[in-house]
Amino acid sequence: MTDFVEQCRLEWKRLGVPDSLAEEMAADLASDLEAAEADGVSPEELLGASAFDPRAFAASWAAERGVIPTPPGRRNARRRPLVLVAFTAVAALALIVAVLLLLTGQPKATLTATSSGTQGNHLQSPSAIPLGPLATGRHVLLLGNLSAPVEWMLLIFAIVALCFAAWLWLNWRRSQPPGVR
């Protein structure tokens, strides 16, 4: 089993584990393997499937001790980009919708109010207002895009969300181990 311990030493050296700590871990591993052998326990029973992969065993032990960063699990490593893709897509869609709404100016609203001595104050549709020289009273006709402030807020929100998504993408790429990219 000294070959197993030696392969673990080589892996710890490759991973950048300090020499003193690597020697301590190798001595612990060797003594555990010797004690197990003295008790009649096989290395496979002691180490499980790791007995056949000393590099993976050494890396996982170093990560558990906090000597090297814990490698991301495959499930979490794949999930994060999917969440970032979804977030980026929603932000981009919000940006497109906001721009289209601002360019088309939809929806538009019309508010009309008339007042005369006999009718009182009430709202009428634009077609019901008498226009021309016979019209009496006061007429107010307001045309405008009442949703423009909401569209501008949506546009600003979408731009901020896309900037945040870009920042997340940059940080996610930097946090990946060299071999994952």
N, C-alpha and C positions, 0 to 999 in steps of 0.2 A: 504494500500500500504506500510505500515511500514515493513511488512514481506518481500516485494521485496527489500527494502533498506537494511534490515538486512541480507538477503542472499547475496547481493552485498558486504556488509562489510566482511562477512565470506570469500567470494571469493578473495577479495583484500588482506585479511590477509594471505590466502593460497598462493597467488601469490607473497607475500613479499613486498607489497606496504607499505611504511612507515605509521605508525599509524596516524600521523598528516595529511598527505595527504589523507589517506582513510577517515578520519573524515570530511575533507573539501569536498571531492567528495560526501560523503553520505549526508551532509547537503545541497549541491547544488541539488542533485537528489531529496531529500525530498521536498525542496522548489519548484522545478520545477513541481513535481507531485501534490503538494498542489495547486499551481497556476493553473495548468491545470484542476484540479478538480473544482476549484472555477469558472473557465470559462466554465465548462460543457464539457470539453474535456476528453475522456476516456484515461486510460493509454495505451490501444492498439493503439489509434490514435496518441498519443504522442511518444511512443516508437516503434511502429510497431510490428513485430514478436518477438522482443527482450523482450517484456512484459511477454512472456511466458517462457523465459529462462534467469533468472537473472545472472547465472554464465557466460554465453556467453556475455551478456551485460556488466558485470563488467570487464571481460577480454578485450573486444574490447575497452572500454572506457579508461582503464588503458594504453593500447597499443597506442591509439591515443594521449594521453597526454604525451607519451614517458616515462612513469614510468616503464614499462616492455617492453622487446623486442617485436616487432611485430611478431606474429606467421606467418610462411610462409603459403602462400595459397596452397591449394592442387595442383593446376595446376603447380605452379612453383616448388613445392617440388618434384613432379613426373618428371618434365621436366629435372631438373638438372642431376639426375642420368642417364637419357637416353643420354644426351649429353656427360657425362663422359664415359659411356659405349661405345658410338660410337667413341670418341676420343681414348680411350684405345685400341679398336679393330683395328683402322687404324694404330696406332703406332705399335701394335703387328704384324700386317700384313706387315708393312714396314720392321720390324726387320727380319721376316721370309724370305721375298724376298731378302733382302740384304745378309743374311747368305747363302741362296741357290745359289745366283749368285756368291758369293765369293768362295764357295766350288766347284762349277762346272767350274768356270773360263770362263763362256760364256758371251758375244760373243767374239770370237777370231778374230783377223784380221791379214792379211798377206800383206806386202808391199814389192814389188820387183822392183828394178831399175837396168837397165843395161846400159852400155855405151860402144860403140865401135866407131872406126874411121868412119864408113860409116853410121851407124844408128842414131847417135846423142843420146841425153838424152831423154828417155821416159819410161813410166811404162809399164810393161808386166805382164801377169799372170804367176804364177810359172811354169805352164806346157809348156809355150812358150820359156822358157830360156834354151838354150842348155847347158847341163851339161856334164862334162867329159873332157878328155884331149884336144879335138878340140876346146873348147870354148875359144874365144878371148875377150879381154876387161875386164871390171870390173863389178862384180855382187854384189848386196847388197840384202840380204834377211832378212827381219825383221818379226819376229813372236811375237805376244804378245797379252795380254788382254788389249785393249785400254780403256775399261770401268771400270777398277779396281779402279781408283781414285773416280769415281762417286759412285761405290758400297761401298767404304769405307766411303764416306760422307753420303750416305744413312744409313749405319749401325750406324754411330755416331749420326745422326739425330734421328733415331728410338730409340736408347738407351736414349738420352736426353728426347725425347717425352714420353717414358714410365716412366722415373723418374718423370717428371712433372705430368703425370697422377696419379702416386702413391701419390705425394704430394697433388694433388687436392682431391683425395679420402680421404686422412687422414683429411684434413681441412673440407671437406664436412661432414664427420661423426662427427667431433667435434662440428660443428655448429648446429647440429640437437637438438631439444628439447629432454629431456629424454624419453618421451613416443613415439617418432617417430621411433626410432631404432627398 
